[in-house]
């Protein structure tokens, strides 16, 4: 059985999540501490840091901003421009870019910035998607690596030391105290929290014809190169109050386009719009840990007082963990085709990664499922509602 935080709706199966003696998770406690932060002092600190890296003579970019075109990266660019910086925006192209994702990238460029889009070899990327799905249960493994490695490689390539990231996920969503207090990104952070899931990039050499030269975009620069340029990173969310809804509203005011209804598996229409693979990624999180994207969003809104815990539980029961038959208007069959996977084989892979300790099973040990194909959690009191 899953145990849930008494304040939000996050289960104890979430990696790096800890409950205190009152049954409250460390992510909720972390948000509590934000209420006593002197944000004006943090903003002053941010201005001091940015001024240190500003190229005053206009001969070079002041910073790199990794951007997907989503609401957070649009917000980051808006803030940098408001503060008078000249950013170089760097996009690590997503695995299966959606039309709305492309429109939001184009909109971001229209804010008035220089922009570089790195599109890794799509043949290799499809192989990595398949390997990630089959070996560690994450179709988005190459994307999660590339969003950290490609901007850092650009920082070295173009001699721009400062990288302005958005939120520190270990602060927003919980994690070890050392990571939650860390406002810079380094190689150790990437290896621990950057989505590698125990599979190193070097492990891929020799699989399905993959060679070292195919993995350049996913390889972190060596320490000598980082030291030569002095690459460092800051999390904007450490200095400015970070809130997804507020970021979305600001981004929309600057041309960002949201989905017209809640995205599949989610409770909002302003997030995870660029990649058709995201539905599969979130579904596997549900299979492994018993929660999905709707839980993430419900917890964020509960902590901010916009949603009661009771309503959050109802949202999670209705929306979380839906089998990803479609995502952003694209069918599962079409999404899987470049990976040379059919739906039946995909379902067998799903069963392999399903955590049988948190889902109902029949007398033979097989996991019981709703009519839509989603496993039935042990805590589900309404197993026939889908």
C-alpha positions in Angstrom: 0.0 0.0 0.0 1.1 3.5 -0.7 1.4 6.1 2.1 0.7 9.7 1.2 1.9 13.0 2.6 -0.7 14.3 5.0 -0.5 17.8 3.5 -0.2 17.1 -0.3 -1.0 14.0 -2.3 2.5 12.7 -3.0 3.1 9.0 -2.2 6.1 7.7 -0.3 7.2 5.8 -3.5 8.6 9.0 -5.0 12.4 8.7 -5.1 14.3 11.0 -2.6 11.0 11.9 -0.9 11.1 11.7 2.9 8.3 12.1 5.5 8.9 13.6 8.9 7.3 12.6 12.2 4.1 14.4 11.4 3.7 12.6 8.0 4.6 15.7 6.0 6.9 15.3 3.0 10.2 17.2 2.6 8.9 18.9 -0.6 6.1 20.5 1.5 8.6 21.5 4.2 10.8 23.0 1.5 8.0 25.1 0.2 7.2 26.2 3.8 10.7 27.6 4.1 10.2 29.7 0.9 7.6 31.7 2.8 10.3 33.2 5.1 12.8 33.8 2.4 13.8 37.4 1.9 13.1 37.5 -1.8 14.1 41.1 -2.2 17.6 40.2 -0.9 17.7 37.2 -3.2 16.8 39.4 -6.2 19.6 41.8 -5.2 22.0 38.8 -5.0 20.8 37.8 -8.5 21.6 41.2 -9.9 25.1 41.0 -8.4 25.8 37.7 -9.9 24.5 38.7 -13.3 26.5 41.9 -13.3 29.6 39.8 -12.7 29.0 38.0 -16.0 27.6 40.8 -18.1 29.8 41.6 -21.1 29.7 45.4 -20.8 31.2 46.2 -24.1 28.5 44.3 -26.1 31.1 42.1 -27.7 29.6 38.8 -26.6 26.5 37.2 -25.1 26.0 37.6 -21.3 24.6 34.2 -20.6 23.1 31.1 -22.1 19.5 30.3 -21.4 18.5 26.6 -22.2 15.1 26.8 -23.8 12.5 24.3 -24.9 9.9 27.0 -25.9 7.8 25.9 -22.9 6.3 28.3 -20.4 9.2 28.2 -18.0 11.9 28.8 -20.5 9.8 31.6 -22.1 9.6 33.1 -18.6 13.3 32.8 -18.1 14.0 34.7 -21.3 11.5 37.4 -20.5 13.2 37.9 -17.1 16.7 38.1 -18.6 15.6 40.6 -21.2 13.9 42.7 -18.5 17.1 42.8 -16.6 19.0 44.0 -19.6 21.0 40.9 -20.5 21.8 39.7 -24.0 21.2 35.9 -23.8 22.1 33.2 -26.2 19.2 30.8 -26.1 20.0 27.2 -26.8 17.5 24.5 -27.6 18.2 20.8 -27.4 15.6 19.6 -29.8 13.1 17.2 -28.2 12.5 13.6 -29.3 9.2 14.0 -31.2 8.5 17.7 -31.5 4.8 18.6 -31.6 3.4 21.4 -33.8 2.5 23.5 -30.8 6.0 23.0 -29.5 7.4 24.3 -32.7 5.2 27.3 -32.6 6.3 28.1 -29.0 10.0 27.9 -30.0 9.3 30.3 -32.9 7.5 32.6 -30.5 10.4 32.6 -28.1 12.7 33.7 -30.8 10.4 36.6 -31.6 11.0 37.9 -28.2 14.2 39.3 -29.6 17.0 36.9 -28.9 19.8 35.0 -30.6 18.9 31.3 -30.8 20.6 28.1 -31.5 18.8 24.8 -32.0 20.8 21.6 -31.8 19.0 18.7 -33.4 20.8 15.4 -32.7 20.9 12.7 -35.3 17.3 11.4 -35.5 18.3 7.9 -36.4 20.5 7.6 -33.4 17.9 9.4 -31.2 15.3 6.8 -32.1 17.7 4.0 -31.1 18.3 5.8 -27.8 14.6 6.2 -27.2 14.1 2.5 -27.8 17.1 1.5 -25.6 15.9 3.9 -22.8 12.4 2.5 -22.9 13.5 -1.2 -22.9 16.4 -1.0 -20.5 15.4 1.6 -17.9 11.8 2.3 -18.7 12.3 5.8 -19.9 11.6 6.7 -23.6 12.8 10.2 -22.9 16.2 9.2 -21.6 18.2 10.9 -24.4 16.2 14.1 -24.0 16.7 14.3 -20.3 20.5 13.9 -20.8 20.6 16.3 -23.8 18.9 19.2 -22.0 21.8 19.3 -19.6 24.7 18.4 -21.9 24.0 20.4 -25.0 23.7 23.9 -23.3 26.9 23.1 -21.4 28.6 22.2 -24.6 27.4 25.4 -26.1 28.8 27.4 -23.2 32.2 25.9 -23.8 31.9 26.2 -27.6 30.9 29.9 -27.5 32.9 30.9 -24.4 29.8 31.9 -22.4 30.5 31.0 -18.7 27.1 31.6 -17.2 24.1 29.3 -17.8 20.7 30.4 -16.4 18.6 27.4 -15.6 15.0 27.6 -14.3 14.0 25.7 -11.2 16.1 23.3 -9.1 13.8 20.3 -9.3 15.3 18.9 -6.0 14.1 22.1 -4.3 10.6 22.3 -5.9 9.8 18.6 -5.7 11.9 17.4 -2.8 15.2 15.8 -2.5 18.4 15.5 -0.3 19.0 18.6 1.7 22.4 19.3 0.0 20.7 19.3 -3.4 17.8 21.4 -2.3 20.2 24.1 -1.1 22.4 23.9 -4.2 21.8 26.9 -6.6 24.5 25.9 -9.1 24.7 23.1 -11.6 27.8 21.0 -12.0 28.9 17.6 -13.3 28.0 15.9 -9.9 24.4 17.3 -10.0 24.0 16.0 -13.6 25.2 12.5 -12.6 23.0 12.4 -9.5 19.8 14.1 -10.6 20.0 14.7 -14.4 17.9 11.7 -15.4 20.6 9.1 -16.2 18.7 6.4 -14.2 21.9 4.4 -13.7 22.6 4.1 -17.4 25.8 6.0 -18.4 26.3 7.4 -21.9 29.4 5.2 -22.3 27.3 2.1 -21.7 25.6 2.7 -25.0 28.6 2.2 -27.2 28.3 -1.0 -29.2 24.5 -1.3 -28.8 22.6 -1.4 -32.1 25.6 0.0 -34.0 26.0 3.0 -31.8 29.6 4.5 -31.7 31.2 7.1 -29.5 30.9 9.7 -32.3 27.1 9.3 -32.2 27.0 10.3 -28.6 28.8 13.6 -28.7 25.5 15.6 -28.0 24.9 13.5 -24.9 28.4 13.7 -23.5 29.4 16.3 -20.9 32.5 18.4 -21.7 35.6 17.4 -19.8 36.7 19.1 -16.7 39.6 21.0 -18.4 37.2 22.5 -20.9 34.7 23.6 -18.2 37.6 25.1 -16.2 39.0 26.9 -19.2 35.7 28.8 -19.8 34.7 28.9 -16.2 31.3 27.4 -16.9 28.9 27.8 -14.0 25.1 27.7 -13.7 22.5 29.3 -11.5 18.9 28.3 -10.9 16.6 31.3 -11.4 14.1 29.7 -9.0 16.6 30.2 -6.2 16.5 33.9 -6.7 12.9 34.6 -7.8 9.7 33.0 -6.5 9.0 30.1 -8.8 5.5 29.1 -9.7 4.4 27.3 -12.8 1.0 29.0 -13.1 2.5 32.4 -12.7 5.2 31.6 -15.2 2.5 30.4 -17.7 0.5 33.6 -17.3 3.6 35.8 -18.0 4.6 33.5 -20.9 1.1 33.7 -22.4 1.3 37.5 -22.2 4.4 37.2 -24.4 2.8 35.0 -27.0 3.2 31.5 -25.5 0.4 29.1 -26.6 -1.2 26.7 -24.3 -3.2 23.5 -25.1 -6.9 24.2 -25.2 -7.7 21.6 -22.5 -5.8 19.6 -19.9 -3.1 17.6 -21.6 -3.5 13.8 -21.3 -2.5 12.5 -17.9 -2.3 16.1 -16.5 -4.6 18.6 -15.0 -3.3 21.7 -16.9 -2.9 22.7 -20.5 0.2 24.9 -20.2 3.0 22.3 -19.6 4.7 19.5 -21.4 3.5 20.6 -24.8 6.6 20.0 -27.0 7.2 16.3 -27.0 4.8 13.5 -28.1 6.8 11.1 -25.9 5.9 12.8 -22.7 2.7 10.8 -22.2 4.7 7.6 -22.3 7.4 9.0 -20.0 4.8 10.0 -17.4 2.9 6.8 -17.7 6.1 4.8 -16.9 6.5 7.0 -13.8 3.0 5.9 -12.8 3.9 2.2 -13.4 7.1 2.4 -11.3 5.9 4.7 -8.5 2.2 4.9 -8.5 1.9 8.6 -9.4 2.0 10.7 -12.5 1.9 14.2 -13.8 -1.6 15.0 -12.3 -0.1 14.3 -8.9 2.8 16.6 -9.5 0.5 19.4 -10.4 -2.0 18.8 -7.7 0.8 18.9 -5.1 2.1 22.2 -6.4 -1.4 23.8 -6.3 -2.1 22.4 -2.8 1.1 23.9 -1.4 0.2 27.3 -2.8 -3.4 27.2 -1.4 -5.1 27.0 -4.8 -6.4 23.5 -4.3 -7.6 21.6 -1.2 -6.1 18.2 -0.5 -9.6 16.6 -0.9 -10.0 18.1 -4.4 -6.4 17.1 -5.2 -7.1 13.5 -4.3 -10.2 13.6 -6.6 -8.1 15.0 -9.5 -5.5 12.4 -9.0 -8.0 9.6 -9.0 -9.6 10.8 -12.2 -6.6 11.9 -14.2 -3.4 10.2 -13.1 -1.8 7.3 -14.9 -4.1 7.1 -17.9 -2.8 4.7 -20.5 -1.2 6.9 -23.2 -3.3 5.9 -26.2 -2.8 9.5 -27.5 -0.8 12.5 -26.6 -1.3 16.0 -28.0 -3.4 14.6 -30.8 -1.0 11.9 -31.9 -1.8 8.2 -31.6 0.4 5.8 -29.6 0.9 3.7 -32.7 2.3 6.7 -34.6 4.5 7.7 -31.7 6.0 4.2 -31.4 6.6 3.7 -35.2 10.1 5.4 -35.3 11.2 3.1 -32.5 10.1 0.0 -34.5 7.7 -0.9 -31.7 4.1 -2.0 -31.9 1.4 -1.4 -29.3 1.3 -5.0 -28.2 5.1 -5.1 -27.6 4.8 -1.7 -25.8 2.2 -3.2 -23.5 4.6 -6.1 -22.7 7.3 -3.6 -21.9 4.9 -1.7 -19.6 4.1 -4.9 -17.7 7.9 -5.5 -17.3 8.3 -2.2 -15.5 5.1 -2.3 -13.5 5.7 -2.2 -9.7 3.7 -5.2 -8.6 3.9 -4.2 -5.0 1.6 -1.2 -5.5 -1.0 -2.6 -8.0 -3.7 -5.2 -7.6 -3.0 -8.7 -8.9 -5.1 -11.8 -9.5 -4.5 -15.3 -8.0 -1.9 -16.0 -10.7 0.0 -12.8 -9.9 -1.0 -11.0 -13.0 -1.6 -7.2 -12.6 -5.3 -6.3 -12.8 -6.2 -3.4 -15.1 -9.0 -0.9 -15.8 -10.8 -1.1 -19.0 -8.5 1.5 -20.5 -5.5 -0.7 -19.8 -4.2 1.2 -16.7 -3.2 -1.0 -13.7 -5.4 -0.7 -10.7 -3.6 0.6 -7.6 -4.0 -1.1 -4.3 -5.4 2.1 -2.9 -8.0 2.5 -5.6 -11.5 2.2 -4.0 -13.2 2.6 -7.4 -11.6 0.0 -9.7 -14.4 0.0 -12.3 -14.5 3.8 -13.0 -12.3 3.8 -16.2 
